[in-house]
Amino acid sequence: MKALIAAIGLLALSMPTMAADDSTAAEIAAMREEITALRSNMMSLNVKLADMQAMMRTMNATLQQMHKAEATAQAATQPKGGDADCTKKLEAYKTKRDKLLSLGYTPEHPDVRNLGIAIKQLEVTCVAQSGQANSGQ
């Protein structure tokens, strides 16, 4: 795209020597203005792209930190099958899902959907464990 704009710019710069009348000169002037506008638009888009790439790097870094923190927490506190452990894990999953949503991830994003599934499964497990604890098993 840049090469095309540069070629058009060079062509437009060389064309005034070929201009035979005022209408051609007006067309050339209009083309130069259009080229200037395209260059400005392209620079603006490049800035936006750089900003979005920086935001994605930040989001990826945050997500990696969350994964590391979760792995560390799971390694440090292996579930003992108790109701309290189940509740802690459930809350950790919910917090992680909420964090992803606050970062702009949509509910359809695979990480958010997988957490939703894990939360539902864990809720069933917690209820079952709670029932076992209450029955004395």
Buried (B, 14 or more C-beta within 10 A) or exposed (E): EEEEBEEBBEEBEEBEEEBEEEEEEEEBEEBBEEBEEBBEEEEEEEEEEEEEEEEEEEBEEEBEEBEEEBEEEEEEEEEEEEBEBBBBBBEBBBEBBEBBBEBEBEEEBEBBBEBBEBBEEBBEBBEEBBEEEEEEE
